[in-house]
Amino acid sequence: GESVGLHLPTLSVQEGDNSIINCAYSNSASDYFIWYKQESGKGPQFIIDIRSNMDKRQGQRVTVLLNKTVKHLSLQIAATQPGDSAVYFCAENSLMNYGGSQGNLIFGKGTKLSVKP
Amino acid sequence: DTEVTQTPKHLVMGMTNKKSLKCEQHMGHRAMYWYKQKAKKPPELMFVYSYEKLSINESVPSRFSPECPNSSLLNLHLHALQPEDSALYLCASSQVVREDTQYFGPGTRLTVL
């Protein structure tokens, strides 16, 4: 989702439910995508990645879907737990980022996931 | 081991102070990064080192001075900072710069008085 000012989009889910966090990216040349989880007071933690030659990748309790036609990325978390509460960032990587400087990440604005016990 | 360490965890400094932030990784990564993150915002890239050479400086003011003494260490020297420089400073590393997962440290919470 999009953030306005200092407000992060927030997704609130019940413990045990599935969560879906969405991300729109802008650069059609982006060819590598990463999801990070950032808990309060900590650095971003790698969750899962996907390359542009794939449209789905699964990890432990997480699945990333990539739709290059509409430039959309999603993170699905199965059986969401209180420990999943955090801000989730998508990041894209493109050879064309930063005026030709290669391989640097561009972060999305982030989504705050709150899990209700 | 995918650990990037950063010291100190917290730093409070005055506008006339000189201080340094330190970052270390032992994963054999040859690309290291400094990011700045303000509250409720994504990380913003400041500097990129590739094979111990500065490859990207994202128009960062000269009061921030990076240094890469060897392939495992990355420093950020701070001098004459402003209160608006208060933020979480994150270090990251990746195998190489292109299309590689970046692993982040826990960050240094900097407060400039």
Interface residues (C-beta under 8 A of the other chain):
Chain A: S3 L6 H7 L8 D31 Y32 I34 Y36 G41 K42 G43 P44 Q45 F46 D49 R51 F89 N93 L95 Y98 S101 Q102 G103 N104 L105 F107 G108 K109 G110
Chain B: T2 V4 Q6 A31 A39 K40 K41 P42 P43 L45 V48 S55 I56 E58 L90 A92 V96 V97 R98 E99 D100 T101 Q102 Y103 F104 G105 P106 G107 R109
